[in-house]
Amino acid sequence: MSEETDSPVIKDSFAALRYKEFRSYLGMRFFFTFAYQMQAVVIGFYIYQATHSKLALGLIGLCEAIPAIGIALYGGYVADKSEKRKMLLTISSLVFISSLVMFAVTMDKMSPHIHKEWIVPVIYGMIFLNGLARAFYGPATFTVYANSIPKELYPNGSSWSSSSWQIAAILGPATGGLVYGFFGITAAFAVILAFLLISIVLIYLLRSYPPVFAPKESIWVSLREGIHFVFNSKILIWAMSLDLFSVFFGGAVALLPVFANDILKVGSQGLGIMRATSSLGAVLTMLAMARYSPMGKPWRNLLIAVTGFGLSIICFGLSRSFYLSLFFLFTEGAFDSISVIIRGTIMQLLTPDHMRGRVSAVNFMFIGSSNEIGAFESGAAATLLGTIPSVIFGGSMTLLIVTITYLKTKKLVPLSLNQIQTPDLS
């Protein structure tokens, strides 16, 4: 840790949690993420069992990514000029309605009376609706987080925020797989709806966040301002690009139903455990980073973390043992969590308050939907190359991308966080 960040406040591992507004933000985000991650496992396994198609799994990500990316910039513009609490209530209600529709069409007592060929397209339609909601959800929560704690606590807050997300991402998939396996899809969706409802209730506990941006020019000029800021920041554009392409090629999560059902033969319960193990590695690492910050030399640590991520993906693809596969999923999550905290902290510190929504939207176009686009790439590659070769190829491409990024950003590697914040580098 550098001298600049080694302050008494930062040494308090619970500093951000001492703010009530930040705790309310964490609670809202936790329950929403829990439900969303649980739903991802349930829908993925349901669609694969219904279609036995790897490409159908990839289409889940594409259905969400297309609307999310398509209106992401507009979502950021709206977030900058809107009251955030009301905006989050609208978004969460929309996701609740889409989950309610999926609950109805997959209900054990209802699905026999519905033409089977209509169920999967309806699910895809609701996923598309979730993609629309996500385009606004990211910028809104980005601003709520920024206003919930002082700026000097962003690194500590980022560790807790990411840890909260990862804990939900552990419990959500594990719960989804177990409830689906033992009680069926109807019970699984009942739990999902309950947690979404809790998230909506918790949003009411947040204080109002009036906009700090009142546009005096057209929407197109405002949007260009956000894009211009990002593309003129060397470290922001390289960080976003590194995440986009590494996750695009290295994300094997979309294929976990194939590994669980066909390769490792562990069923929906095993799928839930596999999804949760990656998040377990992430959350344990993030909790450690709340005390031992990776921000001493952030760019060096980011490159090391993404390298570890790529190696873990390759080893996971080569494994034929369920427990060994769990180990590599654990390390994949651990390395990914380091890069998440570093990128999140840099982005929060470099973004002006009046541009948070629009910059977050540009970030979302690079990162927020890279998982979904990567899911489509994984499904398409698995269809063409086979499941195992596609995962090994993806991990290898991640290592190549890290190498290219290192060669292009050597000057950033030895710098501390405060040095990276200087105008000539940002």
C-alpha positions as CSV (number, residue, x, y, z in Angstrom):
1,M,0.0,0.0,0.0
2,S,1.3,3.4,-0.9
3,E,1.9,6.1,1.7
4,E,-0.8,8.3,0.1
5,T,-3.6,5.7,0.8
6,D,-2.2,4.4,4.1
7,S,-4.3,6.7,6.4
8,P,-6.0,6.0,9.7
9,V,-9.4,6.1,8.0
10,I,-8.4,3.5,5.4
11,K,-7.0,1.2,8.0
12,D,-10.5,0.9,9.4
13,S,-11.7,-2.2,7.5
14,F,-15.3,-1.3,8.5
15,A,-15.1,2.4,7.6
16,A,-17.7,2.4,4.8
17,L,-20.1,0.2,6.8
18,R,-20.3,2.9,9.5
19,Y,-22.5,5.0,7.1
20,K,-26.2,4.1,7.3
21,E,-26.9,5.0,3.7
22,F,-24.2,2.7,2.5
23,R,-25.6,-0.2,4.5
24,S,-29.1,0.4,2.9
25,Y,-27.5,0.4,-0.5
26,L,-25.7,-2.9,0.3
27,G,-29.0,-4.5,1.4
28,M,-30.9,-3.4,-1.6
29,R,-28.1,-4.6,-4.0
30,F,-27.7,-7.9,-2.1
31,F,-31.3,-9.1,-2.4
32,F,-31.6,-7.9,-6.0
33,T,-28.4,-9.7,-6.9
34,F,-29.4,-12.9,-5.0
35,A,-32.7,-13.1,-7.0
36,Y,-31.1,-12.3,-10.3
37,Q,-28.3,-14.8,-9.9
38,M,-30.7,-17.5,-8.7
39,Q,-32.8,-16.9,-11.7
40,A,-29.8,-17.2,-14.1
41,V,-29.1,-20.7,-12.8
42,V,-32.8,-21.8,-13.0
43,I,-33.4,-20.4,-16.5
44,G,-30.1,-21.8,-17.8
45,F,-30.7,-25.3,-16.6
46,Y,-34.4,-25.2,-17.7
47,I,-33.6,-24.1,-21.2
48,Y,-30.8,-26.6,-21.6
49,Q,-33.0,-29.4,-20.5
50,A,-35.8,-28.2,-22.8
51,T,-33.6,-27.8,-25.9
52,H,-30.3,-29.7,-25.3
53,S,-28.7,-26.9,-27.3
54,K,-25.5,-25.1,-26.4
55,L,-26.4,-22.3,-28.7
56,A,-29.7,-21.9,-26.9
57,L,-27.6,-21.1,-23.7
58,G,-25.6,-18.5,-25.6
59,L,-28.9,-16.9,-26.8
60,I,-29.8,-16.2,-23.2
61,G,-26.9,-13.8,-22.9
62,L,-27.5,-12.3,-26.4
63,C,-31.2,-11.6,-25.5
64,E,-30.1,-9.6,-22.5
65,A,-27.1,-7.9,-24.0
66,I,-28.8,-6.5,-27.1
67,P,-31.3,-4.2,-25.3
68,A,-28.8,-3.4,-22.5
69,I,-26.1,-2.2,-24.8
70,G,-28.5,-0.6,-27.3
71,I,-29.9,1.9,-24.8
72,A,-27.0,2.0,-22.3
73,L,-26.0,5.5,-23.2
74,Y,-29.5,6.8,-22.9
75,G,-29.8,5.0,-19.5
76,G,-26.8,6.9,-18.3
77,Y,-28.2,10.2,-19.5
78,V,-31.5,9.5,-17.7
79,A,-29.7,8.5,-14.5
80,D,-27.7,11.8,-14.5
81,K,-30.8,14.0,-14.8
82,S,-33.2,11.9,-12.7
83,E,-34.1,11.2,-9.1
84,K,-32.3,7.9,-8.4
85,R,-34.7,6.4,-5.8
86,K,-37.7,6.7,-8.0
87,M,-35.7,5.4,-10.9
88,L,-34.6,2.3,-9.0
89,L,-38.1,1.5,-7.9
90,T,-39.3,1.6,-11.5
91,I,-36.4,-0.6,-12.7
92,S,-36.9,-3.2,-9.9
93,S,-40.6,-3.4,-10.5
94,L,-40.0,-4.1,-14.2
95,V,-37.7,-7.0,-13.3
96,F,-40.2,-8.3,-10.8
97,I,-42.9,-8.3,-13.5
98,S,-40.7,-10.2,-16.0
99,S,-39.9,-12.8,-13.3
100,L,-43.6,-13.1,-12.5
101,V,-44.3,-13.9,-16.2
102,M,-41.6,-16.6,-16.2
103,F,-43.0,-18.0,-13.0
104,A,-46.4,-18.3,-14.6
105,V,-45.3,-20.0,-17.9
106,T,-43.0,-22.5,-16.2
107,M,-45.4,-23.3,-13.3
108,D,-45.7,-27.0,-12.8
109,K,-49.5,-26.9,-12.9
110,M,-49.7,-24.4,-15.8
111,S,-47.0,-25.5,-18.3
112,P,-48.9,-28.7,-19.4
113,H,-51.7,-26.4,-20.6
114,I,-49.3,-24.1,-22.5
115,H,-47.9,-25.0,-25.9
116,K,-44.4,-26.2,-25.1
117,E,-42.9,-24.4,-28.1
118,W,-44.0,-21.1,-26.7
119,I,-42.4,-21.3,-23.2
120,V,-38.8,-20.8,-24.3
121,P,-39.6,-17.8,-26.6
122,V,-41.5,-16.2,-23.8
123,I,-38.6,-16.7,-21.4
124,Y,-36.3,-15.1,-24.0
125,G,-38.7,-12.2,-24.2
126,M,-38.6,-11.6,-20.5
127,I,-34.8,-11.8,-20.5
128,F,-34.9,-9.1,-23.2
129,L,-37.1,-7.0,-20.8
130,N,-34.5,-7.5,-18.1
131,G,-31.8,-6.3,-20.5
132,L,-33.8,-3.0,-20.9
133,A,-34.0,-2.7,-17.1
134,R,-30.2,-3.3,-16.7
135,A,-29.4,-0.4,-19.0
136,F,-30.9,2.0,-16.4
137,Y,-30.1,0.0,-13.2
138,G,-26.3,0.2,-13.5
139,P,-26.0,4.0,-13.9
140,A,-28.5,4.5,-11.1
141,T,-26.8,2.3,-8.6
142,F,-23.4,3.7,-9.6
143,T,-24.5,7.2,-8.5
144,V,-26.2,5.9,-5.3
145,Y,-23.0,4.2,-4.3
146,A,-20.9,7.4,-5.0
147,N,-23.2,9.5,-2.7
148,S,-23.4,7.0,0.1
149,I,-19.9,7.4,1.5
150,P,-17.1,10.0,1.3
151,K,-14.8,9.8,-1.7
152,E,-11.8,8.8,0.4
153,L,-13.6,5.6,1.4
154,Y,-14.3,4.5,-2.2
155,P,-11.6,1.7,-2.1
156,N,-12.9,0.4,1.2
157,G,-16.5,0.7,0.0
158,S,-15.7,-1.0,-3.3
159,S,-14.4,-4.0,-1.4
160,W,-17.6,-4.2,0.7
161,S,-19.9,-3.5,-2.3
162,S,-18.2,-6.2,-4.4
163,S,-18.2,-8.6,-1.4
164,S,-21.9,-8.1,-0.9
165,W,-22.5,-8.8,-4.6
166,Q,-20.4,-11.9,-4.5
167,I,-22.0,-13.3,-1.3
168,A,-25.4,-12.9,-3.1
169,A,-23.8,-14.5,-6.2
170,I,-22.8,-17.5,-4.0
171,L,-26.1,-18.0,-2.2
172,G,-28.3,-17.2,-5.2
173,P,-26.9,-19.9,-7.6
174,A,-26.5,-22.5,-4.8
175,T,-30.1,-21.9,-3.7
176,G,-31.4,-21.9,-7.3
177,G,-29.7,-25.2,-8.1
178,L,-30.8,-26.9,-4.8
179,V,-34.4,-25.6,-4.8
180,Y,-34.8,-26.5,-8.5
181,G,-33.3,-30.0,-8.0
182,F,-35.4,-30.9,-4.9
183,F,-38.6,-28.9,-5.2
184,G,-38.9,-27.9,-8.9
185,I,-38.9,-24.7,-10.9
186,T,-42.2,-23.4,-9.4
187,A,-40.7,-23.3,-5.9
188,A,-37.5,-21.8,-7.3
189,F,-39.3,-18.9,-8.9
190,A,-41.4,-18.3,-5.7
191,V,-38.1,-17.7,-3.8
192,I,-36.8,-15.4,-6.6
193,L,-40.0,-13.3,-6.5
194,A,-39.8,-13.1,-2.7
195,F,-36.2,-11.7,-2.8
196,L,-37.0,-9.2,-5.5
197,L,-39.9,-7.9,-3.4
198,I,-37.6,-7.5,-0.4
199,S,-35.2,-5.5,-2.7
200,I,-38.0,-3.2,-3.7
201,V,-39.0,-2.6,-0.1
202,L,-35.4,-1.8,0.8
203,I,-35.2,0.8,-2.0
204,Y,-37.9,2.8,0.0
205,L,-35.3,3.1,2.8
206,L,-32.9,5.0,0.6
207,R,-32.9,8.7,0.8
208,S,-33.8,10.8,-2.3
209,Y,-31.0,11.5,-4.7
210,P,-31.8,14.7,-6.6
211,P,-29.9,15.1,-9.9
212,V,-26.7,17.2,-10.0
213,F,-26.9,17.4,-13.8
214,A,-29.4,19.7,-15.6
215,P,-28.8,19.4,-19.3
216,K,-28.7,22.7,-21.2
217,E,-27.8,21.1,-24.5
218,S,-29.4,18.3,-26.6
219,I,-29.2,14.7,-25.5
220,W,-26.7,14.0,-28.2
221,V,-24.3,16.6,-27.0
222,S,-24.6,15.3,-23.4
223,L,-24.0,11.7,-24.5
224,R,-20.9,12.8,-26.6
225,E,-19.5,14.5,-23.5
226,G,-19.6,11.2,-21.6
227,I,-18.1,9.2,-24.5
228,H,-15.4,11.9,-25.0
229,F,-14.4,11.8,-21.3
230,V,-13.9,8.0,-21.3
231,F,-12.0,7.8,-24.6
232,N,-9.7,10.6,-23.6
233,S,-8.7,8.7,-20.4
234,K,-6.0,6.2,-21.2
235,I,-6.4,4.2,-18.1
236,L,-10.2,4.0,-18.2
237,I,-10.3,2.9,-21.9
238,W,-7.6,0.3,-21.4
239,A,-9.2,-1.1,-18.2
240,M,-12.6,-1.4,-19.9
241,S,-11.1,-3.0,-23.0
242,L,-9.1,-5.5,-20.9
243,D,-12.3,-6.6,-19.1
244,L,-14.4,-6.7,-22.3
245,F,-12.2,-8.9,-24.3
246,S,-11.0,-11.2,-21.4
247,V,-14.5,-11.9,-20.3
248,F,-15.8,-12.2,-23.9
249,F,-13.3,-15.0,-24.6
250,G,-12.6,-16.3,-21.1
251,G,-16.1,-16.6,-19.7
252,A,-17.1,-20.2,-19.3
253,V,-20.1,-19.6,-17.0
254,A,-22.6,-19.9,-19.8
255,L,-21.4,-23.5,-20.5
256,L,-21.7,-24.6,-16.8
257,P,-25.0,-26.3,-17.5
258,V,-23.3,-28.4,-20.2
259,F,-20.5,-29.4,-17.8
260,A,-23.0,-30.2,-15.0
261,N,-25.3,-32.2,-17.2
262,D,-23.1,-33.9,-19.7
263,I,-19.4,-33.8,-18.6
264,L,-19.3,-34.0,-14.8
265,K,-22.9,-35.4,-14.5
266,V,-23.8,-33.6,-11.3
267,G,-27.2,-32.3,-12.2
268,S,-28.8,-29.0,-11.2
269,Q,-27.6,-29.3,-7.6
270,G,-24.0,-29.6,-8.9
271,L,-24.6,-26.6,-11.2
272,G,-25.7,-24.5,-8.3
273,I,-22.5,-25.5,-6.4
274,M,-20.3,-24.7,-9.4
275,R,-21.8,-21.3,-9.9
276,A,-21.5,-20.6,-6.1
277,T,-17.9,-21.8,-5.9
278,S,-16.6,-19.1,-8.3
279,S,-18.4,-16.4,-6.2
280,L,-17.0,-18.0,-3.0
281,G,-13.5,-17.5,-4.3
282,A,-14.4,-13.9,-5.1
283,V,-16.0,-13.0,-1.8
284,L,-13.2,-14.5,0.4
285,T,-10.6,-12.6,-1.7
286,M,-12.6,-9.4,-1.5
287,L,-13.0,-9.7,2.3
288,A,-9.3,-10.0,2.5
289,M,-8.8,-7.0,0.3
290,A,-10.9,-4.9,2.6
291,R,-7.9,-5.1,4.9
292,Y,-5.1,-5.6,2.4
293,S,-5.7,-3.3,-0.5
294,P,-4.6,-4.2,-4.0
295,M,-4.3,-0.5,-4.8
296,G,-0.6,0.0,-4.1
297,K,0.3,-0.6,-7.7
298,P,-3.1,-1.1,-9.2
299,W,-2.2,-1.5,-12.9
300,R,0.4,-4.2,-12.2
301,N,-2.0,-6.1,-9.9
302,L,-4.8,-5.8,-12.5
303,L,-2.7,-7.5,-15.2
304,I,-1.6,-10.2,-12.8
305,A,-5.2,-10.8,-11.8
306,V,-6.5,-11.2,-15.3
307,T,-3.6,-13.5,-16.1
308,G,-4.6,-15.7,-13.2
309,F,-8.2,-15.6,-14.5
310,G,-7.2,-16.9,-17.9
311,L,-5.0,-19.7,-16.5
312,S,-7.9,-20.8,-14.2
313,I,-10.3,-21.0,-17.2
314,I,-7.9,-23.2,-19.2
315,C,-7.3,-25.5,-16.2
316,F,-11.1,-25.7,-15.6
317,G,-11.6,-26.8,-19.3
318,L,-9.0,-29.6,-18.9
319,S,-10.4,-30.9,-15.6
320,R,-12.6,-34.1,-15.5
321,S,-12.9,-34.1,-11.7
322,F,-15.8,-32.3,-10.1
323,Y,-13.8,-31.3,-7.1
324,L,-10.8,-30.2,-9.2
325,S,-13.2,-28.2,-11.4
326,L,-14.5,-26.5,-8.2
327,F,-11.0,-25.5,-7.2
328,F,-10.3,-23.9,-10.6
329,L,-13.7,-22.1,-10.5
330,F,-12.7,-20.9,-7.0
331,T,-9.4,-19.4,-8.3
332,E,-11.1,-17.9,-11.3
333,G,-13.5,-16.1,-9.0
334,A,-10.7,-15.0,-6.7
335,F,-8.6,-13.5,-9.6
336,D,-11.7,-11.9,-11.1
337,S,-12.6,-10.2,-7.8
338,I,-9.2,-8.4,-7.7
339,S,-9.7,-6.9,-11.1
340,V,-13.3,-5.9,-10.3
341,I,-12.1,-3.9,-7.2
342,I,-9.2,-2.3,-9.0
343,R,-11.3,-1.2,-12.0
344,G,-14.2,-0.1,-9.8
345,T,-12.0,2.1,-7.6
346,I,-10.2,3.7,-10.5
347,M,-13.5,4.5,-12.2
348,Q,-15.1,6.0,-9.1
349,L,-12.1,8.2,-8.4
350,L,-11.6,9.5,-12.0
351,T,-15.3,10.2,-12.8
352,P,-16.7,13.7,-12.0
353,D,-20.0,13.8,-10.1
354,H,-22.0,15.4,-12.9
355,M,-21.0,12.7,-15.4
356,R,-21.3,9.5,-13.3
357,G,-24.4,8.2,-15.1
358,R,-23.0,8.7,-18.6
359,V,-19.6,7.4,-17.8
360,S,-21.2,4.4,-16.0
361,A,-23.2,3.8,-19.2
362,V,-20.1,3.7,-21.4
363,N,-18.5,1.4,-18.8
364,F,-21.6,-0.8,-19.0
365,M,-21.3,-1.0,-22.8
366,F,-17.8,-2.4,-22.3
367,I,-18.1,-4.4,-19.1
368,G,-21.7,-4.7,-17.9
369,S,-22.8,-6.8,-20.9
370,S,-19.5,-8.5,-21.6
371,N,-20.7,-11.5,-19.6
372,E,-23.8,-11.8,-21.8
373,I,-22.0,-11.3,-25.1
374,G,-19.3,-13.7,-23.8
375,A,-22.1,-16.2,-23.1
376,F,-23.2,-16.0,-26.7
377,E,-19.6,-16.4,-27.9
378,S,-19.2,-19.4,-25.6
379,G,-22.3,-21.1,-26.8
380,A,-21.4,-20.4,-30.5
381,A,-17.8,-21.6,-30.0
382,A,-18.9,-24.7,-28.2
383,T,-21.3,-25.5,-31.0
384,L,-18.5,-25.1,-33.6
385,L,-15.4,-26.4,-31.7
386,G,-16.9,-28.5,-28.9
387,T,-17.3,-27.6,-25.3
388,I,-13.8,-28.4,-24.0
389,P,-11.8,-26.9,-26.9
390,S,-13.9,-23.7,-26.8
391,V,-13.2,-23.2,-23.1
392,I,-9.4,-23.7,-23.6
393,F,-9.5,-21.4,-26.6
394,G,-11.2,-18.7,-24.6
395,G,-8.7,-18.9,-21.7
396,S,-5.8,-18.8,-24.2
397,M,-7.2,-15.7,-25.9
398,T,-7.5,-14.0,-22.4
399,L,-3.8,-14.5,-21.9
400,L,-3.0,-13.1,-25.3
401,I,-5.1,-10.0,-24.5
402,V,-3.3,-9.5,-21.2
403,T,0.0,-9.6,-23.1
404,I,-1.1,-7.0,-25.7
405,T,-2.4,-4.8,-22.9
406,Y,0.9,-5.0,-21.0
407,L,2.9,-4.1,-24.1
408,K,0.7,-1.0,-24.7
409,T,0.5,0.2,-21.0
410,K,4.0,-0.5,-19.6
411,K,4.3,3.0,-18.2
412,L,1.3,2.4,-15.9
413,V,2.6,-0.8,-14.3
414,P,4.9,0.7,-11.6
415,L,2.6,3.6,-10.7
416,S,0.7,4.0,-7.4
417,L,-3.0,4.9,-7.3
418,N,-2.3,8.6,-6.6
419,Q,0.1,8.8,-9.6
420,I,-2.5,7.2,-11.9
421,Q,-5.0,9.9,-10.9
422,T,-2.7,12.7,-12.3
423,P,-4.2,14.6,-15.2
424,D,-1.5,13.5,-17.8
425,L,-2.3,9.8,-17.2
426,S,-6.1,10.0,-16.7
